């Protein structure tokens, strides 16, 4: 691989991290405009799913069928719906920075669940990384002066569900492919949230700024972020791509301070640093069977 290709990969991951990292900020702005959680997530997944499907069709992507299709659809309708609900609901009760940091517990939780469910060896180094991540979580939560406990619980719940979602899709992803799977997941989640928004009554954005926030979530923080990660993954490989993706919560923290006026305490900063250090370590050391 040339140096130019590697830097292109780094640029794609940076775009992806910026998109995912900005999502919490856009969500907060959409909430301020009166958008309901169900409506916002329906619009997010419907727009992103349709655009991903169109992109895949143009590039001749082979879509999953049979049992694989049902499994990936269930991952979207159950796993991703649960994770996204917990994450976006947490933003209604906690600061964007704290929710972003709590979501990044998922690599450590994947290690724990892999050992419990699949009897995979953790090893001394990975065991210490998990302990450091959990200690960082304790500091992050303990130093939080602005969030409600319900938001903390929902944020941790999002990480728990996401870790199980990753493990559930581990084998099927290798057969289906990341882009086709992501498209089916998005469309399945859109169907669930479409039904939920219909039952609850849609609450659409009230101003152009609200619509801009929702569209930014669907296009920049979902479609472009997903495609950017895939492009970066092709150039850099899983370990480097995952490591660079730890920019996401840092982007959230910076934008939360600039746009929303959120502050982070010294204790929270230390906790976040421990979580991200553990994530980098785990990303550099693949799990052993």
C-alpha positions in Angstrom: 0.0 0.0 0.0 1.3 3.4 -0.9 1.6 6.3 1.5 -1.1 8.1 -0.5 -3.5 5.3 -0.2 -3.0 5.1 3.6 -3.6 8.8 4.0 -6.8 8.5 2.0 -7.9 5.8 4.4 -7.1 8.0 7.3 -9.1 10.8 5.7 -12.1 8.5 5.2 -12.0 7.3 8.8 -11.8 11.0 10.0 -14.9 11.8 7.9 -16.7 8.8 9.4 -15.7 9.7 12.9 -16.8 13.3 12.4 -20.2 12.1 11.1 -20.8 9.6 13.9 -19.4 12.0 16.5 -21.7 14.9 15.4 -24.9 12.7 15.5 -25.6 13.4 19.2 -25.3 17.1 18.6 -27.7 17.1 15.7 -30.1 15.0 17.8 -30.1 17.5 20.6 -30.8 20.3 18.1 -33.7 18.2 16.5 -35.2 17.7 20.0 -35.1 21.4 20.6 -37.2 21.8 17.4 -39.9 19.5 18.7 -39.1 16.3 16.8 -40.1 13.1 18.6 -37.6 10.3 19.1 -39.7 7.9 16.9 -40.1 10.4 14.1 -36.4 11.3 14.1 -35.2 7.7 14.0 -37.7 6.8 11.3 -36.5 9.6 9.1 -32.9 8.7 9.8 -33.2 5.1 8.9 -35.6 5.5 6.0 -33.5 8.1 4.3 -30.2 6.4 4.9 -31.6 3.0 4.0 -33.0 4.2 0.7 -29.8 6.0 -0.2 -27.7 3.0 0.7 -30.0 0.7 -1.3 -29.7 3.0 -4.3 -25.9 3.2 -4.0 -25.7 -0.6 -3.7 -27.9 -1.1 -6.8 -25.7 1.2 -8.8 -22.7 -0.8 -7.8 -24.2 -4.2 -8.4 -24.2 -5.3 -4.8 -25.4 -8.8 -4.1 -28.2 -8.6 -1.5 -28.6 -11.3 1.2 -31.3 -14.0 0.8 -33.0 -16.7 2.7 -31.9 -17.3 6.3 -29.2 -14.7 6.1 -31.7 -12.1 5.0 -34.0 -12.9 7.9 -31.1 -12.9 10.4 -29.8 -9.5 9.3 -33.4 -8.1 9.2 -33.9 -9.2 12.8 -30.6 -7.6 13.7 -32.0 -4.3 12.4 -35.5 -4.6 13.8 -34.5 -5.8 17.2 -30.8 -5.1 17.9 -30.3 -1.8 16.1 -33.7 -0.5 17.1 -32.9 -1.3 20.7 -29.4 0.3 20.5 -30.6 3.5 18.7 -33.6 3.9 21.0 -31.3 3.7 24.1 -28.7 6.0 22.7 -31.2 8.7 21.5 -33.3 8.4 24.6 -30.2 8.8 26.7 -29.6 12.2 25.0 -32.9 13.4 26.4 -31.6 12.9 30.0 -27.8 13.2 29.8 -25.2 15.4 28.2 -24.0 14.4 24.6 -20.4 14.0 25.8 -21.3 11.5 28.5 -23.6 9.4 26.3 -20.8 9.3 23.6 -18.3 8.1 26.1 -20.6 5.5 27.6 -21.3 4.0 24.2 -17.6 3.4 23.8 -17.8 0.8 26.5 -18.9 -1.6 23.8 -15.5 -3.0 22.8 -14.8 -4.0 26.5 -18.3 -5.5 26.7 -17.7 -7.5 23.5 -14.6 -9.0 25.1 -16.6 -9.9 28.3 -19.6 -11.4 26.4 -17.2 -13.3 24.0 -15.7 -15.0 27.0 -19.1 -15.7 28.6 -21.0 -16.9 25.5 -18.3 -18.3 23.3 -15.6 -19.3 25.9 -13.0 -17.2 24.2 -9.8 -16.5 26.2 -9.5 -12.9 27.4 -5.8 -12.9 28.3 -4.0 -10.8 30.8 -3.6 -7.7 28.6 -7.2 -7.7 27.4 -8.4 -8.3 30.9 -6.6 -5.2 32.1 -8.0 -3.2 29.2 -11.5 -4.2 30.3 -10.8 -3.3 33.9 -9.4 0.1 32.8 -12.5 0.7 30.6 -14.8 0.0 33.5 -12.8 2.2 35.9 -13.0 4.9 33.3 -16.8 4.5 33.2 -17.0 4.9 36.9 -15.0 8.1 36.8 -17.0 9.4 33.8 -20.3 8.8 35.6 -19.0 9.8 39.0 -17.8 13.2 37.7 -21.0 14.0 35.9 -22.7 17.0 37.3 -25.4 17.5 34.7 -27.0 14.2 33.7 -29.9 12.3 35.1 -29.4 8.7 36.3 -31.9 7.5 33.6 -29.7 9.0 30.9 -26.7 7.1 32.4 -28.6 3.8 32.5 -29.8 4.3 28.9 -26.3 5.2 27.7 -24.8 2.0 29.3 -27.8 0.1 27.9 -26.9 1.3 24.4 -23.4 -0.1 24.8 -24.7 -3.4 26.1 -27.1 -3.8 23.2 -24.6 -2.8 20.6 -22.0 -5.3 21.9 -24.6 -8.1 21.6 -25.6 -6.8 18.2 -21.9 -7.1 17.0 -21.6 -10.6 18.4 -24.9 -11.6 16.8 -23.7 -10.4 13.4 -20.2 -11.6 13.6 -20.6 -14.8 11.5 -23.3 -13.6 9.1 -21.4 -10.4 8.2 -18.6 -12.4 6.7 -21.1 -14.1 4.3 -23.3 -11.1 3.6 -20.9 -8.3 3.4 -20.9 -5.0 5.4 -22.7 -2.7 2.9 -25.6 -5.1 2.1 -26.0 -5.9 5.8 -26.0 -2.2 6.7 -28.7 -1.5 4.1 -31.0 -4.3 5.3 -30.4 -3.2 9.0 -31.3 0.4 8.2 -34.5 -0.6 6.2 -35.6 -3.0 8.9 -35.1 -0.4 11.6 -37.0 2.2 9.5 -40.0 -0.2 9.3 -40.1 -0.6 13.1 -39.8 3.2 13.8 -42.2 4.0 11.0 -44.8 1.9 12.8 -43.9 3.4 16.2 -44.2 7.0 14.7 -47.6 6.1 13.2 -48.9 4.9 16.5 -47.5 7.7 18.6 -48.3 10.3 16.0 -45.5 11.9 13.9 -43.8 15.0 15.3 -42.0 16.5 12.4 -39.5 19.4 12.5 -41.1 22.8 12.9 -38.4 24.9 11.3 -35.8 24.7 8.5 -33.1 24.3 11.2 -34.9 21.3 12.6 -35.1 19.7 9.2 -31.5 20.4 8.6 -30.6 18.6 11.8 -32.6 15.5 10.9 -31.2 15.5 7.3 -27.7 15.8 8.8 -28.3 12.8 11.0 -29.5 10.7 8.0 -26.9 11.8 5.4 -23.8 13.0 7.2 -24.0 11.0 10.5 -25.4 7.8 9.0 -24.9 7.3 5.2 -21.6 9.2 4.8 -20.3 7.9 8.1 -21.0 4.3 7.2 -19.5 4.5 3.7 -16.5 6.5 5.1 -15.8 3.7 7.5 -16.0 1.0 4.8 -13.7 3.0 2.6 -11.2 3.5 5.4 -11.5 -0.2 6.3 -10.5 -1.1 2.8 -7.3 1.0 3.0 -6.2 0.5 6.6 -7.6 -2.8 7.9 -9.8 -3.4 10.9 -7.3 -2.6 13.7 -6.2 0.8 12.4 -9.7 1.7 11.3 -11.1 0.8 14.7 -8.3 2.7 16.5 -8.9 5.9 14.5 -12.6 5.7 15.1 -12.0 6.6 18.7 -12.0 10.1 17.4 -15.8 9.9 17.5 -16.4 10.7 21.2 -13.7 13.4 21.0 -15.6 15.0 18.2 -18.8 14.8 20.3 -17.2 16.4 23.3 -15.7 19.2 21.3 -19.0 20.0 19.4 -21.0 19.7 22.6 -18.9 22.4 24.2 -18.9 24.6 21.1 -22.5 24.2 20.0 -24.4 23.2 23.1 -22.3 24.9 25.8 -21.7 21.6 27.6 -18.8 21.3 30.0 -16.7 18.3 31.0 -15.1 18.0 34.5 -11.6 17.0 35.1 -12.8 13.7 36.6 -14.9 13.0 33.5 -11.9 13.9 31.2 -9.8 11.4 33.1 -12.5 8.7 32.8 -12.9 9.3 29.1 -9.2 9.1 28.6 -9.1 5.7 30.3 -12.1 4.4 28.2 -10.4 5.5 24.9 -7.0 4.1 26.0 -8.7 0.7 26.6 -10.5 0.9 23.2 -7.2 1.6 21.4 -5.5 -1.4 23.1 -8.4 -3.7 22.3 -8.5 -2.6 18.7 -4.8 -3.4 18.3 -5.2 -6.9 19.7 -7.7 -9.2 17.9 -9.7 -11.6 20.0 -8.5 -15.2 20.3 -10.7 -18.2 19.9 
